[in-house]
Amino acid sequence: MKERIALLIIISFLVAFLIIFQNYFNTMWAVIFLIGFMFLYSFYMYCVTKYQKRKLKKHPPILNYDYHPFVSVLIPCHNEHEVIEKTVENVLNLDYKDFEVILIDDRSEDDTALIIENLAKKYDKVQALIRKKDSTPGKSAVLNEAMKLAKGDAILVFDADAKVEKDFLTKMVIKLEPVDVGAVQAQKVIINAKQNFLTKCQYNEYILDSHLQVGRDAVRGAVELRGNGELIKRLALESINYWNEETIVDDLDMSTRLHIKGWDIRFCTDAKVYEEGVIDFYALIRQRRRWVEGSIRRYLEYAWAVFTSKDMSLRVGFDLIAYISEFLLPFWLIAEIVIQAFHFVKGYENCVLSSIILVATTAIFFTCGFIYSLRKYANYSFGRAFWESILTSIYFITIWFPIAMFIIFKIIFTKKTMDWGKTQHGVTDVVLEGAK
């Protein structure tokens, strides 16, 4: 109910703002303001990223290579018989010595439980935790239960299909060492990008996300955990009472709570975790629906804490507020068009041209973001980056806009559900292959 009321207030305020602004002001000024804000914020991130890169080149940070916390690697498993054995073999190949692997079977209906029990017998570093059939569902509950066995001062979470290079953990631990750092997120990469159109777009989408995460890391903003390849200090986990079992996005929920408590989250582009992209359209919709709903709900749930936190930095607070707009943007654009269409039908003075410019500017802004990130992080030629950005922007609008609109109305008019929308794994045999 609290989330519903908060969202209703935000939506009502947004609609009222649009109506009042269009009745009393020239809408073109809103367009100019939006374009200016997006440009300045992006330019600010670009400048800080460049400055940080030059600063680190001239004055490399002093790294504490003596920092070797014992790490507990947690891998939740639900019907993962296709992938879990290969994932464990990959993880055990890490060049970091002080770690353990805890495999958690979450009420699987296949032979996953038997497989991980055999893996625990085969490898000394591996433990198996078989959850009871009546256990609380969800990844957060799985991880909380595993913490009763975990011995590590740092906790590394992998999805059951994760693949990493040997030096993955060594690179991640260095980033976790500073006292104020509570967690580190690795760069996520789609391993089966060549499989079909959807996996290619997801690869590009992840590249753009990495670009945004690098920017947020550079300005010490609200870097977010992504569930797969996240390394968290036990002390930070204890400070927020571990994972929230009432959320459907454990990683995003934890990110916000860590920021509220004043913990810094860093992003590590040197360490990559490879995962399978979703190959089926309806499965992709289910996954993204969960991501959008969980993200919006966590913003609504923690809005007051974000504004009143004494531990969170001003930069992080501003960054969080700026990124909330990405979920309100679809509603804003559609509301703008509907209002202008109503004015046109009634014969009122309208600014349809301004609305068209607003939509076009937003599309161009995201397309440019895709081009830049694909050029920088995927090493594409300009021509290929331009073409891929057009296709991915279409994919982005087709997937994210309808889902965001649907979730907004779902939160307002229906009860909260704990629909996890599990992602299918075992859809590819590709091993640590990029998308070039």
C-alpha positions in Angstrom: 0.0 0.0 0.0 2.9 2.4 0.8 4.4 1.8 -2.6 1.0 2.3 -4.3 0.4 5.6 -2.5 3.9 6.9 -3.3 3.7 6.0 -7.0 0.2 7.6 -7.2 1.6 10.8 -5.7 4.5 10.9 -8.1 2.3 10.2 -11.2 -0.3 12.7 -10.1 2.4 15.3 -9.6 4.0 14.6 -13.0 0.6 14.8 -14.9 -0.3 18.0 -13.0 3.1 19.5 -13.9 2.7 18.6 -17.6 -0.8 20.1 -17.7 0.1 23.3 -15.9 3.3 23.7 -17.8 1.6 23.3 -21.2 -1.2 25.7 -20.3 0.9 28.5 -18.9 4.4 28.1 -20.5 5.9 27.4 -23.9 6.6 23.6 -24.0 9.7 24.2 -26.0 11.4 25.5 -22.8 10.7 22.1 -21.2 12.4 20.4 -24.2 15.4 22.7 -24.0 15.7 22.1 -20.3 15.5 18.3 -20.7 18.1 18.3 -23.5 20.3 20.6 -21.5 20.1 18.5 -18.4 20.8 15.2 -20.2 23.7 16.7 -22.1 25.3 18.4 -19.0 24.9 15.2 -16.8 26.5 13.0 -19.6 29.2 15.6 -20.2 29.9 15.7 -16.5 30.3 12.0 -16.3 32.5 11.9 -19.4 34.8 14.6 -18.0 35.1 13.0 -14.6 35.9 9.6 -16.2 38.6 11.1 -18.4 40.0 13.0 -15.5 40.1 9.9 -13.3 41.8 7.9 -16.0 44.5 10.5 -16.4 44.9 10.9 -12.7 45.3 7.2 -12.1 47.9 7.0 -15.0 50.0 9.8 -13.5 49.5 8.7 -9.9 48.7 5.0 -9.7 46.9 4.1 -6.5 48.8 2.2 -3.8 47.1 -1.2 -3.7 47.3 -3.5 -0.7 48.2 -6.9 -2.2 48.3 -8.3 1.3 44.6 -8.1 1.6 43.4 -11.6 1.1 40.1 -12.2 2.9 38.6 -15.6 2.9 35.8 -15.6 0.3 32.6 -17.7 0.4 31.3 -18.2 -3.2 27.5 -18.7 -3.1 25.8 -20.2 -6.1 22.0 -20.6 -5.8 20.6 -23.4 -8.0 17.0 -24.1 -9.1 16.7 -26.7 -11.9 20.3 -26.1 -13.0 21.3 -29.6 -14.0 22.4 -28.4 -17.5 25.0 -25.9 -16.3 26.0 -26.2 -12.6 28.7 -28.8 -13.0 30.6 -26.8 -15.6 30.2 -23.6 -13.6 31.7 -25.2 -10.5 34.6 -26.6 -12.4 35.2 -23.1 -13.8 35.0 -21.4 -10.4 37.4 -24.0 -8.8 39.9 -23.0 -11.4 40.3 -19.5 -9.9 43.9 -18.6 -9.0 42.8 -17.2 -5.6 43.6 -19.6 -2.8 41.4 -18.6 0.2 37.9 -19.5 -0.9 35.1 -22.0 -0.5 32.1 -22.8 -2.7 28.6 -23.3 -1.3 26.0 -24.7 -3.7 22.4 -24.2 -2.7 19.7 -26.3 -4.2 16.5 -24.2 -4.0 13.7 -26.9 -4.2 14.7 -28.1 -7.7 12.4 -30.5 -9.6 15.2 -32.1 -11.6 18.4 -33.8 -10.4 20.2 -30.6 -9.4 20.3 -31.6 -5.8 22.0 -35.0 -6.6 24.5 -33.3 -8.9 25.7 -30.7 -6.3 25.8 -33.4 -3.5 28.2 -35.4 -5.8 30.2 -32.2 -6.5 30.6 -31.6 -2.7 31.9 -35.2 -2.3 34.3 -34.8 -5.2 35.8 -31.4 -4.3 37.1 -30.3 -0.8 36.3 -26.7 -1.4 32.6 -27.4 -2.2 29.7 -27.7 0.2 26.1 -28.6 -0.7 23.0 -27.1 1.0 19.7 -28.7 0.1 16.8 -26.6 1.0 13.5 -28.1 2.2 10.6 -28.1 -0.1 8.6 -25.8 2.1 11.4 -23.2 2.4 10.8 -19.5 1.7 11.1 -19.0 -2.1 13.4 -16.5 -3.7 17.1 -15.8 -4.2 17.3 -13.6 -1.1 16.0 -16.4 1.1 18.4 -18.8 -0.5 21.4 -16.6 0.1 20.4 -15.8 3.7 20.2 -19.5 4.5 23.6 -20.1 2.9 25.1 -17.4 5.2 24.7 -19.8 8.1 27.3 -22.0 6.5 29.5 -19.3 5.0 32.8 -18.6 6.7 34.1 -15.8 4.5 34.8 -12.2 5.4 33.7 -11.5 1.8 30.8 -13.1 -0.1 30.9 -13.6 -3.8 27.6 -14.4 -5.5 27.4 -16.2 -8.9 24.4 -17.3 -11.0 24.4 -21.0 -11.9 25.5 -20.2 -15.5 28.4 -17.9 -14.6 31.8 -18.2 -16.3 34.9 -16.2 -15.3 38.7 -16.0 -16.0 41.2 -17.4 -13.5 42.2 -14.0 -12.1 38.6 -12.8 -11.6 38.6 -12.9 -7.8 42.1 -11.5 -7.4 41.0 -8.4 -9.4 37.8 -8.0 -7.5 39.3 -8.3 -4.0 41.7 -5.4 -4.6 38.7 -3.1 -5.3 37.0 -4.3 -2.1 39.9 -3.5 0.3 39.2 0.2 1.1 37.4 0.7 4.4 34.5 2.6 2.9 33.9 0.1 0.1 31.1 -2.4 0.9 30.8 -4.2 -2.4 32.2 -4.5 -5.9 30.4 -5.4 -9.1 32.1 -7.1 -12.0 31.3 -6.3 -15.6 28.6 -8.6 -17.0 29.0 -9.8 -20.5 26.6 -11.9 -22.6 28.5 -15.0 -23.7 26.1 -16.2 -26.5 25.7 -12.8 -28.3 25.9 -14.5 -31.7 23.0 -16.9 -31.0 20.1 -14.7 -32.3 18.9 -11.1 -32.5 17.7 -11.0 -28.9 21.1 -12.1 -27.5 22.9 -9.6 -29.7 20.7 -6.8 -28.4 21.2 -8.0 -24.8 25.0 -7.9 -25.4 24.8 -4.3 -26.6 22.4 -3.5 -23.7 24.9 -4.8 -21.2 27.7 -2.8 -22.8 25.6 0.4 -22.4 25.0 -0.6 -18.7 28.7 -1.0 -18.2 29.3 2.4 -19.7 26.8 3.9 -17.3 28.3 2.0 -14.3 31.8 3.3 -15.2 30.5 6.8 -15.2 28.7 6.3 -11.9 31.9 4.8 -10.4 34.0 7.7 -11.7 31.8 10.3 -10.0 31.4 8.1 -6.9 27.7 7.9 -7.6 25.2 5.1 -7.1 26.9 2.1 -8.7 24.6 -0.9 -8.5 25.0 -4.6 -7.9 23.8 -6.9 -10.7 23.3 -10.2 -8.8 25.9 -12.2 -10.8 29.5 -11.4 -10.0 29.0 -9.3 -7.0 31.5 -9.3 -4.1 30.3 -8.0 -0.7 32.0 -7.5 2.6 30.4 -9.5 5.4 30.6 -6.4 7.6 28.5 -4.5 5.0 26.0 -7.3 4.8 25.6 -7.4 8.6 25.0 -3.6 8.7 21.9 -4.0 6.5 20.7 -7.3 8.0 21.7 -9.3 4.9 19.3 -9.8 1.9 15.7 -8.6 1.9 13.4 -11.5 1.4 10.5 -9.3 0.4 12.0 -8.1 -2.8 12.1 -9.7 -6.3 15.4 -8.0 -7.1 17.8 -8.9 -4.4 20.8 -7.1 -6.0 19.1 -3.7 -6.7 17.4 -3.7 -3.3 20.8 -4.4 -1.6 22.5 -1.7 -3.6 20.1 1.0 -2.4 20.3 -0.2 1.2 24.1 -0.2 1.1 24.1 3.4 -0.2 21.7 4.5 2.4 24.0 3.1 5.1 26.9 5.0 3.5 28.8 2.1 1.9 30.5 2.7 -1.4 30.0 0.3 -4.3 32.7 0.1 -6.9 32.6 -1.2 -10.5 35.4 -3.4 -11.8 35.8 -3.5 -15.6 38.9 -5.6 -15.3 36.9 -8.6 -14.0 34.2 -9.9 -16.3 31.5 -12.5 -15.5 30.0 -14.1 -18.6 26.4 -15.3 -18.5 23.8 -16.6 -21.0 21.5 -14.1 -22.8 17.8 -15.1 -22.9 17.0 -16.5 -26.3 13.2 -16.6 -26.1 11.1 -13.4 -26.4 8.5 -14.3 -23.8 11.2 -15.4 -21.3 13.0 -12.1 -21.9 9.8 -10.2 -21.2 9.3 -12.1 -17.9 12.9 -11.4 -16.9 12.7 -7.7 -17.7 9.3 -7.3 -16.1 10.8 -8.6 -12.8 13.7 -6.2 -13.1 11.6 -3.2 -13.8 9.0 -4.0 -11.1 11.6 -4.7 -8.5 13.6 -1.6 -9.3 10.6 0.7 -9.2 9.4 -0.8 -6.0 12.7 -0.4 -4.2 12.8 3.3 -5.2 9.3 3.7 -3.8 10.1 1.8 -0.6 13.4 3.6 0.2 12.5 7.1 -1.2 12.2 8.6 2.3 15.4 6.9 3.5 17.3 8.2 0.5 16.2 11.8 1.2 16.8 11.6 5.0 20.0 9.4 5.2 22.8 11.0 7.1 25.3 8.5 5.9 24.7 8.6 2.1 26.8 11.2 0.2 25.1 14.0 -1.7 26.5 12.6 -5.0 25.0 9.2 -4.5 21.6 10.8 -3.5 21.6 13.0 -6.6 22.6 10.0 -8.8 19.8 7.9 -7.4 17.2 10.5 -8.1 18.5 11.1 -11.6 18.2 7.4 -12.5 14.7 7.2 -11.1 13.7 9.2 -14.2 14.5 6.4 -16.5 11.4 4.6 -15.3 9.2 7.6 -15.3 10.4 8.7 -18.8 8.0 6.3 -20.7 5.0 7.6 -18.8 6.2 11.2 -19.2 6.5 10.8 -23.0 3.2 9.0 -23.5 1.4 11.4 -21.2 2.9 14.3 -23.2 1.6 12.9 -26.4 -1.9 12.1 -25.0 -2.3 15.6 -23.7 -1.2 17.2 -26.9 -3.6 14.9 -28.9 -6.4 16.0 -26.6 -5.5 19.7 -27.2 -5.5 19.0 -31.0 -8.9 17.3 -31.0 -10.5 20.1 -28.9 -8.9 22.7 -31.1 -6.8 24.2 -28.3 -3.4 25.7 -28.9 -0.9 22.8 -28.8 2.7 22.1 -29.1 2.7 18.8 -31.1 6.0 19.8 -32.6 7.6 20.1 -29.2 6.3 16.7 -28.3 7.8 15.2 -31.4 11.1 17.0 -30.7 11.0 15.6 -27.1 10.6 12.0 -28.3 13.1 12.4 -31.1 15.7 14.0 -28.7 15.3 11.2 -26.2 15.7 8.6 -28.9 18.8 10.3 -30.3 20.3 10.7 -26.8 20.1 6.9 -26.1 21.3 6.1 -29.6 24.4 8.2 -29.1 25.0 6.6 -25.8 24.9 3.2 -27.5 27.3 4.3 -30.2 29.8 5.7 -27.7 29.7 2.6 -25.5 29.9 0.1 -28.3 32.9 2.0 -29.8 34.7 2.1 -26.5 33.9 -1.2 -24.8 33.2 -3.5 -27.8 35.7 -1.9 -30.2 33.2 -1.7 -33.0 33.8 0.4 -36.1 31.7 3.6 -36.3 29.5 2.1 -39.0 28.8 -1.1 -37.1 28.3 0.7 -33.8 25.8 3.1 -35.5 23.8 0.2 -37.0 23.9 -1.8 -33.8 22.8 1.2 -31.8 19.8 1.8 -34.1 18.7 -1.9 -33.8 19.3 -1.9 -30.0 17.4 1.3 -29.5 14.4 -0.1 -31.3 14.7 -3.2 -29.1 15.1 -1.1 -26.0 12.0 1.0 -26.7 10.0 -2.1 -27.7 10.9 -4.0 -24.5 11.4 -1.4 -21.8 8.7 1.2 -22.6 5.7 -1.1 -22.6 7.0 -3.0 -19.6 7.6 0.2 -17.6 4.0 1.4 -18.4 2.6 -2.0 -17.5 4.4 -2.1 -14.1 3.4 1.4 -13.2 -0.3 0.5 -13.6 0.3 -2.9 -12.0 1.7 -1.4 -8.8 -1.1 1.1 -8.6 -4.0 -1.3 -9.3 -3.0 -4.8 -8.2 -1.5 -6.4 -5.1 2.2 -7.1 -4.8 3.3 -10.6 -5.9 6.5 -12.4 -5.5 6.8 -13.7 -9.1 10.5 -14.4 -9.5 10.4 -15.1 -13.3 13.4 -17.5 -13.2 15.8 -17.1 -16.2 16.4 -20.3 -18.2 20.0 -21.5 -18.3 21.8 -24.1 -20.4 20.8 -22.6 -23.8 24.3 -22.4 -25.3 27.6 -24.3 -25.4 29.8 -21.2 -26.0 32.7 -20.9 -23.6 34.1 -17.5 -22.8 33.6 -16.1 -26.2 32.9 -12.5 -26.8 30.6 -11.0 -29.4 33.1 -9.8 -32.0 
